[in-house]
């Protein structure tokens, strides 16, 4: 039975995980389009682009990959979480998701690991409560120049440096 449900997909590609506790792990990235935010420092502005793909096409691509782990990323993949769950139901892989945490997964048990990248302290606190209830393997990544989000650094499990266009500011923050 063919599934005509569409997902907005930016790209699907095999690569090495470049951050977090799974750094260096070969994975299949499914980068979905759309986001809940418009962060000035976003490294994936191209997420607004994308093509409509049938869920069947995504399932086929995931099943054809010999890699064991799929990383759902974006943009904000949780905007399309019901479609992701349909793909997961029809594939037999480990599934990771990278989300800003604005929309929490309705079926967190579908993911073996969640990398949260909250943009506000309130979101970070909600994420920690959520993960403790569900016993999720997770990380909280804070993108920072160490001046931003100081109140979030204590609960972060990963820090990602934020480089600005202001060389003097970047050098001063590093001191």
Buried (B, 14 or more C-beta within 10 A) or exposed (E): EEBEBBBBBBBBEEEEBEEBEBEEBBBBBBBBBBBBEEBEBEEBEEBEEBEEBBBBBBBBBBEEBEBEBBBBBBBBBBBBBEBBBBBBEBBEBBBBBBBBBBEBBEEBEBBBBBBBBBBBEEBBEBBBEBBEEBEBEBBBBBBBBEEBBEEBEEBBEBBBEBEBEEEEEBEEBEE
